[in-house]
Amino acid sequence: MKLFPYPRLVVMLLVSTAVGFGCSKKTPSGPSATLASLTLSPATIAGGNPVQGTVTLSGVVSDPAAVALVSNNAAATVPSSVGVSAGSSTGTFSVTTTTVATSTPVTVSASFGGTTQTAALVLTPPALTASFTVASLSAAQRKLGSDPTPVTLLPAGSADACPLVNSANPSLDCQFNGTASTPSASITAYVWTYSFGNQTKTETSTNPIFKPTMSGCASFGGQSGSSSGGLQFIAMRVDLKVRNAAGTESAVTTNQNVRIFPAGICGYGF
Amino acid sequence: MQMPRSWLAAMIAGAVALCPAVVSAQTSLQVPLQFDFLNPGAKSLALGGAFAGVADDATASFANPAGLTLLGTPELSAELRSSRTTSLFLQRGRLSGPVINQGTDTIQGPVFGESTGVHTGLGYFSLVYPHASHRWVIAGYRHELAHIDQQFFSDGVFQKDPTEFTSRRDAPQEGIRSLSISGYGVSGAYQVRRHVAVGGGLAVYTFALDSLFRRFDVDGFLGAPKRDVEFGRSTQRGRRAGLAPTIGVLLDRGAARLGIVYRRGASFDYTTVDGSDPARTAVFRVPHTLAIGASVRVRPSLLIAGEMTRINYSRLVQDFVTDQARATGRQASFSVDDGTEWHVSAQYALRWRQHPPIRLRAGVWYDPDHSVHFAPAVQPVTATDKLFDERLSTALSTGRSQAHVAGGVGFTVSRQLELNAAVDVAPRNHVFSTSLIVHLGQGGLP
């Protein structure tokens, strides 16, 4: 009696099955995968802005994996590790950077499965910019006609106004308050250029608070002694640029919304 | 009884160009205010003002007193008049220098706003009494010579002189004006010969002027006006009465008439208070007018009329304009030209059977520019003066001569009642008028 009529077929199936198993590729997992690369984008950036990092393993993993991260400079901090999800070969993380005064190189390292990769990051100082405000220092009042109550035309601290005071020797009575994009300690000069009428002046200070020094009704371009100009406002243009210790200068910031406020002098009716 | 047919008539047309009042300096003059002194009555209005050679209704008591002799019966006349006048004023924009494109400094070139005044009221009322002899006539009347209510607000224009580093801005200004001149007069006419009549009148004019001009702060140099912060104000106020005579002649040769009228303009004191300066008094002078007109009845149903009216608007310059320019020291740069108006019209009597005719009227007239002009009398030296000249030249550049087109209709409702309606249209002026004439005596219509 024959138990199975095709013994050769059985053998062939067994052999091919065994061979087939032996030829199949087993997915790396755990320590069997390696860290292929570490990249940072962008590689150069102004401090204070985030950077994206990417780790890439040599193949997809069947189980979640963690890649250890290290930064060699506190100006750029990284998480202690970045995860790689199952079925993936990459993981991303964010590098937090801080403002730096000078160009600062940073090295970020990633380790996995006994392999370490590094990437270079260069942090640059932020672009040097200047800004400022203008405010009046004194108030101006005027008594209108028969109205017994003086009217405050310009309260002290008014923005974008620069009064002239002292009719005997009219002079500007306002102040500029400058700020820079970098800490004030790093700024070595505030360069102010201000002009109105037919006069212009450039002055430099180390203090961010500056009081303009222009004086005299001649600044009004011949209005002195004439009441015909008393119904006009004259603009004062103020420009500021700052310079840091490295000699870097900011672009010029301009305010053309400042008005001179004669308050009853220099031929002005109000 | 044969109705008198040959009389002379005349009328006076007037117009006045006013330029505003100024605050603590120049600027009410930047806002031209122009108005016209028109003859009363819907009939005169429909005839385009060509009434000196017609003058055959009760409005002759104002327009040409000599024409009163044309009226055969006592008459009562009333007119309701509505007017709409538009004036342009410099409202915003930049006159020179580059636009900064911040705040309100975003428009290169001047922007003019429109100030429109609308008024409706009893324009005229009169009572005429002809003597039974028909040789003399007397009349009393009330006439609203001018009535203006206007207001404007200017944001303040930007300017920059090439020699300066920065721009300037005119302080925002609000202006509110009210002017009213009404006349209460008596007139008389006498027929000296068969074809010649003379007339005269004397009127008491009441004058009321109220103007307020205020200046305001702005938000920064470029920002919006701050209407809650007032920098200064100026007022012009006057409540006065003044006498002014009128004389007229009418030559009537039946189918043709010739009328000549001369009317003196009254003068009124008013007071200007400019900021904290001491109050000062100036004089508002109504222009004198001389009108010469003629009419020809080419057919029984067709009347053609024409008129030339000379108006010395320049009377307004003295005081009223120069006072407002006083603070600038540039009074000589302001002027108002005298003007000559030309009027032509026709009236056609449409008859149907025995019914009273319907009178169709149409006219056109030329209204010369009588606005205030600015032409620098001296070469500007300082930037302030240069910009002042630029600003005033621009602000006072909008005056234009106008052609008026008028039309209307007259109905004879009964032997005692006549109704007229008229409209006068020009680019910046619209007038609508209805008037009622009641014939009180025997004999009915002339």
Interface residues (C-beta under 8 A of the other chain):
Chain A: R142 K143 L144 G145 V151 L153 L154 A159 D160 A161 S195 F196 G197 N198 Q199 T200 F220 G221 G222 Q223 S226 S227 S228 G229 G230 L231 Q232 F233 I234 A235 M236 R237 Q256 N257 V258 R259 G269 F270
Chain B: V23 S24 A25 Q26 T27 I100 Q102 G103 G156 D161 T163 E164 F165 T166 S167 R168 R169 D170 A171 Q173 R215 D217 V218 D219 G220 F221 L222 G223 V229 E230 F231 G232 R233 V273 G275 S276 A327 T328 G329 R330 V381 T382 A383 T384 D385 L387 F388
